[in-house]
Every structure is written in structure tokens, then in C-alpha cells.
Amino acid sequence: NATHLVIIGYSFPDYNKKLDKQIIGNVSGLKEVIIQVGTNDFSSVEFRIKKYLPKDFEGEIISMSPDQFYVPLEL
């Protein structure tokens, strides 16, 4: 039932794709995905996570600096 997903420094390696898809693909009601990785890595991580998101995902994918842990205002 999560509405926000914060990914911190995770690159979605191929050897873990089955588990990643199982977990992320079953999150219903997701409104926002915040990815905290280095600027050079964002595009790659965004590309990979789009494969795992539920088909009906219409939320935002946001890049945040990994300098500080991001906590959504809703928490």
C-alpha cells in the first residue's frame, strides 16, 4: 500500500531482477518514485525501474541528490 518509493544507491542489477520485479511490480497505488543516485547513474536506474513498475503507474519518477536521505513530506 505504499504511495512513495525512495531508492537510495541501488542500481537494479540483472542478477536480482526477478525479486525486484516481484516486489516493485506489486506495489499498488504508487504515486512517486524518488531515486537517490549520482547524477551520472540516474538515467540508467530510471530505465531499469520502469521495467518493474506496475503497468498502471502514472506517478512521477524524481531524481534527488544522494547527499541526504530523502523523507517524503507525507511521512
C-alpha positions in Angstrom: 0.0 0.0 0.0 3.0 2.3 -0.3 2.4 5.6 -2.2 6.1 6.7 -2.2 9.2 4.6 -3.0 12.6 6.0 -2.2 15.5 4.2 -3.8 18.9 5.0 -2.3 22.0 4.0 -4.2 20.6 0.8 -5.8 21.3 0.0 -9.4 18.9 -2.8 -10.1 21.4 -5.5 -11.0 20.4 -8.2 -13.5 21.0 -11.0 -11.0 18.3 -9.6 -8.8 15.7 -8.7 -11.4 13.2 -11.4 -10.6 12.9 -10.3 -7.0 12.9 -6.6 -7.9 10.1 -7.2 -10.4 8.1 -9.2 -7.8 8.4 -6.6 -5.1 8.0 -3.3 -7.1 5.5 -4.7 -9.6 3.1 -5.5 -6.8 3.0 -2.1 -5.2 -0.4 -0.7 -6.0 -1.2 3.0 -5.6 2.3 4.2 -6.1 2.4 7.9 -6.8 6.0 8.8 -6.7 9.4 7.2 -7.1 12.4 9.1 -5.8 15.8 7.8 -7.0 18.8 8.9 -5.0 21.9 8.1 -7.0 24.7 10.0 -8.6 23.7 12.3 -11.5 25.6 10.1 -13.9 23.6 7.0 -12.8 20.1 8.4 -12.8 19.2 7.6 -16.4 20.3 4.0 -16.1 18.4 3.4 -12.9 15.3 5.2 -14.2 15.4 3.0 -17.3 15.6 -0.2 -15.3 13.0 0.6 -12.7 10.4 1.5 -15.4 10.6 -2.2 -16.4 9.5 -3.2 -12.9 6.8 -0.6 -12.1 3.1 -1.7 -12.3 1.6 -1.2 -15.8 -0.9 1.3 -14.4 1.8 3.5 -12.8 1.1 7.2 -13.7 3.2 8.8 -11.0 6.4 10.8 -11.1 10.0 9.5 -11.2 12.2 12.1 -9.5 16.0 12.4 -9.2 17.3 13.5 -5.8 20.8 14.1 -4.7 22.2 11.3 -2.6 23.8 13.8 -0.2 21.0 13.4 2.4 18.3 10.8 2.9 15.0 11.9 1.4 11.9 11.5 3.6 8.6 12.3 1.8 6.5 15.0 3.5 3.7 12.6 3.8 5.7 10.6 6.4 
